[in-house]
Amino acid sequence: MRPTGASRPAIMAGVMSLVLCLGVSTLWADSGQPVDLAGEAARVAGYLLLLMALGALAVRISRKYTPGIGGGGPIRIEDGRNFSPGVGVRLVRVGSRVWLLGVSRDRVTLLAEMAPEELVNLKDQPA
């Protein structure tokens, strides 16, 4: 299984922490003190899990707040679905006007213009 784009930062943070912890363990071993390898491995695994959890939390938070960053203009993408890579639909709002757009790799097509009242009715219906 290949990691997705969202999990790559968490994986990279985990790998970097593992390398850092192993480097610190090597320094301790060179200082003449005995090293408990099982204890060190458990500690490294704990740090790795902690950093992976923090990375996953950072990805989740960034996904939640990314649309609000730099998106203070009048154009908003209300919702969207992909049917295949590069092909899907988007619900776009500009002020009080709303459009349903079909999006493909080489064109954007207006499928329907909707009244804002229609969106309220659609949100109340189960998916």
C-alpha positions in Angstrom: 0.0 0.0 0.0 1.4 3.4 -1.0 1.1 6.2 1.5 -1.3 9.0 0.5 -0.3 12.7 0.3 -1.9 13.3 3.7 0.1 10.7 5.5 3.5 11.5 4.1 4.3 14.3 6.5 3.4 12.0 9.5 5.6 9.2 8.1 8.5 11.6 7.5 8.2 13.0 11.0 8.2 9.5 12.4 11.3 8.4 10.4 13.1 11.6 11.3 12.4 11.1 15.0 13.6 7.5 14.8 16.8 8.6 13.2 17.3 11.3 15.8 16.6 8.9 18.7 19.0 6.3 17.3 21.6 8.9 17.0 21.1 10.0 20.6 21.3 6.3 21.7 24.5 5.9 19.9 26.0 8.9 21.7 24.9 7.4 25.0 26.5 4.1 24.1 29.8 5.8 23.3 29.8 7.5 26.7 30.6 4.2 28.4 27.2 3.8 30.1 25.4 0.5 29.5 22.4 0.7 27.1 19.2 -1.2 27.6 18.2 -1.9 24.0 14.7 -3.1 24.8 14.0 0.0 26.8 15.5 2.2 24.1 13.4 0.5 21.4 10.2 1.0 23.5 11.1 4.6 24.1 11.8 5.2 20.4 8.5 3.4 19.4 6.6 5.6 21.9 8.1 8.8 20.4 7.4 7.5 16.9 3.8 6.9 17.7 3.5 10.3 19.5 5.0 12.1 16.5 2.7 10.2 14.0 -0.3 11.1 16.1 0.8 14.8 16.1 1.3 14.6 12.4 -2.1 13.1 11.8 -3.6 15.8 14.0 -1.8 18.5 12.1 -3.1 17.1 8.8 -6.7 17.0 10.1 -6.5 20.5 11.4 -5.0 21.8 8.2 -7.7 20.2 6.1 -10.4 21.8 8.3 -9.0 25.3 8.2 -7.3 25.4 4.8 -10.4 26.6 2.9 -10.6 29.6 5.2 -6.9 30.6 4.7 -6.6 33.0 1.8 -10.2 32.3 0.7 -11.7 35.5 2.0 -12.9 36.6 -1.5 -16.5 36.4 -2.9 -16.0 33.1 -4.7 -16.6 30.0 -2.5 -16.6 26.3 -3.5 -19.5 25.0 -1.4 -19.2 21.3 -2.2 -17.7 19.0 -4.8 -17.4 15.3 -5.7 -14.9 13.5 -7.9 -16.1 10.7 -10.2 -12.6 9.8 -11.4 -9.2 11.6 -11.4 -9.8 15.1 -12.9 -13.5 14.6 -13.4 -16.2 15.7 -11.1 -18.8 18.4 -10.1 -18.4 21.5 -8.0 -21.0 23.7 -6.3 -19.7 27.3 -6.6 -21.2 30.4 -4.9 -20.5 33.9 -5.9 -22.4 36.3 -3.6 -26.0 35.1 -3.7 -25.7 33.2 -7.0 -24.9 29.4 -7.0 -23.8 27.3 -10.0 -23.4 23.5 -10.4 -20.3 23.0 -12.6 -19.1 19.9 -14.4 -15.3 19.8 -14.2 -12.9 17.7 -16.4 -9.2 18.0 -17.2 -9.8 20.2 -20.2 -13.0 22.1 -19.6 -15.6 23.4 -17.1 -19.3 23.1 -18.1 -22.2 24.9 -16.5 -24.7 22.1 -15.5 -27.3 24.2 -13.6 -27.8 27.6 -12.0 -29.4 27.1 -8.6 -31.3 29.4 -6.2 -29.8 29.7 -2.7 -33.2 28.4 -1.3 -32.6 25.1 -3.2 -29.4 24.5 -1.3 -31.1 24.8 2.1 -33.6 22.1 1.0 -30.8 19.9 -0.3 -28.8 20.1 2.9 -31.8 18.8 4.9 -32.2 15.7 2.8 -30.2 12.5 3.7 -27.4 11.5 1.3 
